[in-house]
Amino acid sequence: MSAAQMTEVILLPRQGFRATAEDTSISTVFFCNLGGDGPISQGRAAPRPQREFNMEVLDSIGENGAKLCRLHASHVGSIRAKYPGLRIVPVSYCVPALKVRTAARRRGAAASSRSGQTVIRVVSAADGRPLPRAFVQAFTDFDESIGDERTTNSRGEVHLSLDGARKIERLYVDPMANYWSFEAEDVPVRKAHEIQLEPLDLEYRDCLRFFYGEAELNAGEGVTVGIVDSGIADHPDLRIEGGANVVRGEDHNAIGDSGLGHGTHVAGIVAGRGSRGTGVRGVAPGVSLRSYRVFRKGRSNTSVFNIAKGIDRAVEDGCDLINVSLVGKRHSALTAEAIADARSKGTVVIAAAGNDGREAVSFPAAESVAIAVSAMGRKRTFPKSSMHRDEIARPFGDDPNNFLAGFSNVGIEVDLIGPGVAIISTLPQGHAAWDGTSMACPAVTGAIARLLSQNHRILSMPRTDARADAITELALSSTIRMGFGANNEGLGRIKLRR
């Protein structure tokens, strides 16, 4: 059989996340015997599944949980026909819920020599040293996305081909870390430009600190939070209690950064323990923080199978709250089952609504038993020259300085809103100010952890769906409406005692 005709699918039992001993249907027997020697499959007559359909089981969530399989595409229909109770789910992918900027594209062929190029040099405003790895975008026709984009070299320079344009309508510079971004409009095209970036001031009061202040180090104590993401790097501002790498073929103990930095930024918003001026303080620095890495090293997306596996492991490790700042374009029955299973065991999943500019809430936040989080910002919590100003958009709140972030998705599924514009947090390389429902989500997770830490009755409840319901009720009844409207903010922002 041609390798090109092979496909990967996820298999689920007829009901739920795991097969149970009470289900003796032929479909469940088939499913259980894919695992080989799990306690449910022992003693049952196996229908030789791998040989029957030339199927390879690549990964499994526990002995009797969902299975990732590779098989020939033509066999999928045959399996459905013979085992109609078995659920066959396509493999789909999720990405970090960060604000993504439009790519600049060339109108014509690249310039043949440097004489037709514009050089932009990016340097530190503090000492003039060049800043490598800054991402520069120059749009000569912003509405049509025409222009050029490059990453600065070791000299802090990019050579852009702007097709003879006289003006750059929008110029964006996004540093890797430790500096504010830069935006300018209607910049005359010259042979060379120098852009000076302001260093990130860790005493700056961003949107997160405006609303939630500087938490005590013990805030959130007694609550365990799992970050299902790209891993959490070792960082002076963070204290990681454990976790797991669930990516097939990678070291189980490699829970650090996969190369994206995203999970590290998310973790700092929840549980940063830095001191003002030298580090950052999260909303709930006292929580027990755990890292569940679901991204393969060097990859910018991850499968729903890895996400479900990360959620499952976090539940197994006793996490009370699980932060999922990841988004996908399609519904996944597997992730939905993982979230429902977590809830049945007393754990609540908080998920980012997505960043498609007022489009429908992304999955998994759209799953009804997850807490879905949209994003807001506040004027004057970032420099006027920074790229973050692009996110100021209607509707404005009861306080006109507050706004629903321009990128935020909205809809009836939204439960809560959190600060998500220009949020300063941890990165493997230091600190950075990022935008996204990715940032709003951990702000809400940290706020819920603070509430839960103060409610020993709920914390001590048996780990059942009643406990998860109590956590959710606590979160949703501790809010203040911001004036954006229910579809944009749900019940509003969690209000904490300072």
Buried (B, 14 or more C-beta within 10 A) or exposed (E): EEEEEBBBBBBBBBEBBBBBEEBEBBBBBBBBBBBBEBEBBEEEEBBEBBEBBEBEBEBBBBBBBBBBBEBBEEBBEEBEEBBEBBBBBBBBBBBBBBBEBEEBEBBEEEBEEEEEBBBBBBBBEEEEEBBBBBBBBBBBBBEEEBBBBBEBEEEBBBBBBBBEBEEBBBBBBBBBBBBBBBBBEEBEBEEEBEBBBBEBEBEBBBBBBBBBEEBEEEBBBBBBBBBBBBBBBEBEBBBBEBBBBBBEEBEEEBBBBBBBBBBBBBBBBBBBBBEEEEBBBBBBBBBBBBBBBBBBBEBBBBBBBBBBBBBBBBBEBBBBBBBBBBBBEEBBBBBBBBBBBBBBBBBBBBBBBBBBBBBBBBBBBBBEBBBBBBBBBBBEBBBEBBBBBBBBBEEBBEEEEBBBBBBBBBBEBBBBBBBBBBBBBBBBBBBBBBBBBBBBBBBBBBBBBBBBBBBEEBBEBEBEBEBBBBBBEBBBEBBEBBBBBEBBBBBBBBEBEE
